[in-house]
């Protein structure tokens, strides 16, 4: 079994951590989207701890969710344009 160890600033030590998920709502330049983030918390004090691999996962999830939202928005705009041309 792999031990999950990270540095906790609150405890000022390397500690074991638990992992949980949380839905994060974002608004970037007026584009709203949400993604499921992975959060690491110190087993001793409960503070959030930084883990490189978890941060990488969250960045990928956030960018993927933002891209899906942008693609959906572009498709909606394209459909609206096509319906305007059909009416003429």
C-alpha positions in Angstrom: 0.0 0.0 0.0 1.3 3.4 -1.0 1.5 5.9 1.9 0.1 9.3 1.1 2.4 11.9 2.6 2.5 15.6 2.1 3.8 18.7 4.0 1.2 20.4 6.2 1.9 24.1 6.8 -0.4 24.1 9.9 1.4 21.1 11.5 4.8 22.1 10.1 5.5 18.5 9.3 5.2 15.8 6.7 1.8 14.1 7.4 -0.5 11.5 6.0 -3.5 12.9 4.2 -7.1 11.9 3.2 -8.6 12.5 -0.2 -12.1 13.7 -1.0 -13.9 15.3 -3.9 -15.7 18.6 -4.1 -17.6 20.4 -6.9 -15.9 23.7 -7.7 -17.8 26.4 -9.5 -15.7 28.7 -11.7 -16.3 31.9 -13.7 -13.5 32.7 -16.1 -14.0 35.7 -18.3 -17.8 35.3 -18.0 -17.7 31.6 -18.8 -19.3 29.6 -16.0 -18.5 26.0 -15.5 -18.0 23.4 -12.7 -15.7 20.5 -12.2 -15.1 17.8 -9.6 -11.9 18.6 -7.8 -9.8 16.2 -5.7 -8.9 17.7 -2.3 -6.2 16.4 0.0 -6.6 17.1 3.8 -4.1 16.5 6.6 -5.1 13.5 8.7 -3.9 15.4 11.9 -5.5 18.8 11.7 -7.8 18.7 8.6 -6.1 21.5 6.7 -5.8 21.3 3.0 -2.4 20.1 1.8 -0.7 20.5 -1.6 0.0 17.4 -3.6 1.6 17.8 -7.1 -0.3 14.9 -8.6 -3.6 16.0 -7.3 -3.0 19.6 -8.5 -2.3 18.2 -12.0 -5.5 16.2 -11.9 -7.5 19.3 -10.9 -5.9 21.4 -13.6 -6.8 18.8 -16.3 -10.4 18.5 -15.0 -10.9 22.3 -14.9 -9.5 22.9 -18.4 -11.6 20.0 -19.7 -14.7 21.3 -18.2 -14.0 24.8 -19.5 -13.4 23.5 -23.0 -16.7 21.5 -23.0 -18.5 24.7 -21.9 -16.8 26.7 -24.7 -17.6 24.0 -27.2 -21.2 23.9 -26.1 -21.5 27.7 -26.3 -19.9 27.7 -29.8 -22.3 25.0 -31.0 -25.3 26.9 -29.6 -24.2 30.1 -31.4 -23.7 28.2 -34.6 -27.2 26.7 -34.4 -28.7 30.1 -33.7 -26.9 31.5 -36.8 -28.2 28.6 -39.0 -31.8 29.1 -37.8 -31.6 32.8 -38.7 -30.5 31.9 -42.2 -33.2 29.4 -42.6 -35.8 32.0 -41.7 -34.7 34.3 -44.5 
